[in-house]
Structure formats: C-alpha cells, structure tokens
Amino acid sequence: MDFAPLIALKRARFDELEREIEREGLFDEPQRAREVMREHARTREIFDRWAGLEKAVSDLESHRALVTDADPELAELARGEIPTLEASQAALELDLRELLLPPDPNEQRDAIVEIRAGTGGEEAALFAGDLYRMYSRFAEKKRLTIESMDSSPSELGGFREVIFQMSGPGVFREMKYESGVHRVQRVPATEAQGRIHTSTATVAVLPQAEEVDIALKPEEIRIEVCRAGGPGGQGVNTTDSAVQVMHIPTGRIVRCQDGRSQQKNKERALQILRSRLLEDKQREEAEKYSAHRRSQIGSGGREEKIRTYNFAQNRVTDHRIQRTQHNLDLFLQGDIEEMIQALRSEELAERFREAGAGELA
C-alpha cells in the first residue's frame, strides 16, 4: 500500500501541532495541552515507523536484486535473508496502519475473560478447562498476569464457568479477538465407541472498567452474602465469603466466590459488573453510529462461531479470516500469537479500507 499521501497529510498536521505547542497560554488549559501533546507524540511515532518502513522496503529490494548476482555465495546469502526482511516489512506496515487509524480507547486496558461451557455436557466443560489453560499459558509466554475471579468446576476437572482478570500492556488489544463460540471436535475420554463428538464453549472478553467509566449508585445495587460452594475439602466451603451483586436497573447479576475474603469477592463482583455494563454501553454506541458496518473478522459477539479445534487432524481453523493452522497441540499450549496477529492484521486492513483520507489525517 502507498502510505506516502497520508504521511504528507500527517506532516502538515504535525506543523499545526508544533505551532499549537508554541502558542502562549496552551498550558493554562491542561486538558487541551494533554490532547495536543498526546497527538504530537503519536504523530512523531508515525514518522519513525514510516522511516523504518522505507528502509525495510529499500533493503528488501536490494536483497532481491542480489539473488541474481553472478556470485552464487552472495546470492544464497541474500536469498536467506529475504524472509526476515519480508516479515519486518509486514510488521512495520501493520504498526503504521494501527498508528494512522484513530486510537481505540480500550486497547491498553486490562481484560476480564469469561469462559462458559456450551453444548456438549461434561465434554464442553472439559473443553472450557482446556481454553482456560491455553490462555493461562499464553499469559505466561507474554509475561501477563492472570487472577481468578470466579469459577464453577465440573466433576471431571473442567469448568462450567470460569472468570479471570488478565493484566499487562495491551492485554485487551491482544485478547479481544477471542470473544465468540469456540467449537471442539474430538473423541471424549468417556466415549467407548471412539466416535468424534462436537462440543462448544463461549468466550467473552471485556475491557476492564474503572469507577470513572461506570458509576454504580448505592441505591442501584443489591449485595447479598452467602456460603461459597465448590469441590469438597477446600477452604472456600468453610466461610460465608461468596458475594452476589445485582444491578437493579438492568437485572444483571454477578456472583464471586473464589476469594476467601468477603471484601475481595465484593470488589471482584463490582469490577465484573462495571466491565459488563461498560461493554453494553460501548456496544450500544457502536450500533448507533455504525449500524451499517460489519468488520470482515466478525462482530466478536458471544453468539458467533469463531473457531474450530479438530483433534483428529491436529487442526485449528478461524472462520472469520478462513485461516487454518495444523499445530493444534502447540496452539493449546498457548502458542496463539500467530493467529492473533493474523486477525489483528485483517481487522486493521478492513478499518483502513473503510476509513477515508480525512478521517486518517
């Protein structure tokens, strides 16, 4: 893609920002000053990426020319470096697309992830457990933090439901593509005939809300305390620590019991409630302003089948971008970065196509 016309527009905008920074009295307006300085820094970062991309394109062209060099050793050396240069160019283009688009205010938030067993009985609960372990191992690889907020274990070691918080830089940006229905095709451990069964689990990824995002008035919530339930023998059974919070205007109910502290469970329940209400609010706004648009990678809705995990073929297929990888064994060990980046690339390309030059400038 030719980014040059957009870069020219950004240079003109950068000159305006420079004049604004020099304007007397700007820093007497703290909010305006923050906005200007933030845009100034983001625009400078665009120029840095653009310079890097121009160098990557130049280096790639030079190496491709060397492939036909009369010196076979030099030609082979150039050929071996081309894949790395191509990957570098693709990564820089992806970063540049993202920087040129209007920033998503949710992308740097932490995430609250909810996994629920769908159709398939106990096998669906086992699959929900597999997904929880997959995201836990992904978090370990990315040095992210996971904290369990609530769970409902099944008899055979899976989960009917598990809710956890994932924290770290750009968590929601990475995890948002996981929202939807995940389908598994495999022979369950309880299947004597060796037949393949199909089961599902639903994943919802919510941007973590802060108190400033959603104000919960005391008269709008009802908090109840009850005895926690869970597998026998665990300390969670011995205290009246479970907390249930009801949001009266919407009827939404959140229950947390994983913590031994009643206060901790109350904080977690309110955190989950705020995040669900924030998701509702943002979805309503998106539908109001963009009812006619639908991204190629899908809406990320909880009802949408997004991915199939086929054990017999060691295959994982994402239906939103029609991408198949034959590394299911590694995928379930948390190696999901390649799929996430493919989804991110497709979403940014789609947003870029839909955005006009005026919006991007």
ABEGO torsion letter per residue (X at the ends): XBAAAAAAAAAAAAAAAAAAAABBGAAABAAAAAAAAAAAAAAAAAAAAAAAAAAAAAAAAAAAAAAABABAAAAAAAAAAAAAAAAAAAAAAAAAAAAABBBBAAAABBBBBBBBBBBGEAAAAAAAAAAAAAAAAAAAAAGBBBBBABBBBBAAGBBABBBBBBBEBGAAAAAAAABEBBBBBBBBAABAAGBBBBBBBBBBBBBBBBAAABBBBAAABBBBBBBBBEBBGBAAAABBABBBBBBAAAGBBBBBAABABAAAAAAAAAAAAAAAAAAAAAAAAAAAAAAABBBAAEAGBAABBABBBBAAAGBBBBAAAGBBBBAAAAAAAGBAAAAAAAAAAAAAAAAAAABBAAAAX
